[in-house]
Amino acid sequence: MFKFFLKKNFCDGWDNLFFILVSNLVTIAVLTGLGLLVQVAAQFALIAVFAALVLSGGVLMTVVFAWGAVARKIADFNAPSAALFFRSLKESWRTGFLFGLLLGAFVLFVTVAARYYVLMALRGNAVGVFFTLLVAVFALVCVMALQWFVPLYFLQEQNTFRKCLKKSFIIFFDNTLFSFAMLCYNAVLFVLSQVLFFLLPGVHGITLASMNALRLRLYKYDWLEDHPDFLTDRDKRTDIPWAELIAADKETLGERKLTSFIFPWK
């Protein structure tokens, strides 16, 4: 399943390269404005900087959330559109902004806590070492879980903010290795984005990757609902017939040989 995800995500990214690039340009412009806001806040008290950082997280995730609807459309083998982005911006900005505030607060908490306990650990304090490890594990678990928040919101449209938050952790704990693999994959995309000045794959390329991954993974739960005996037996839960579940997507995607990327008209 993961091998097919890698192929599909690459194909989706390649087929919508220009749209992703333009979308990332918009996000870079927003980030530039937010960076200026933080610089202005730095002229005042430290609390103003913290507030500006949290607010910046809210604004950034509002844009990412709006693009989540586009990523869902691409993942479903449909063409993206700017109209869908603006419509989604209008409909989901509250959830996106709230999630961004949560992420901003989370980053601040982890940064401050890690700095405090690392300094304690460096002074040879055993309590500092323990809490440094605790903060690191907490941060890692949260990052691996929250990478599913945006995809869950758009793949299961009945989800509220609280449901998305709860289900993000359920998906993580039920698919720990898969979540870790996706974290590594998205980390590679992030490093590649830095090399390419976040033009590609950028924030929206990473969002598309998480959308594609969870879209395929959710087939597992649809299948388990039809096979309750597997649902209650944890040993059987690993025997998911992935070849059968992704067969339709494989057929839709097609072979996609290397020459088709270089010479799409052939």
Disulfide bonds with the S-S distance in Angstrom:
none
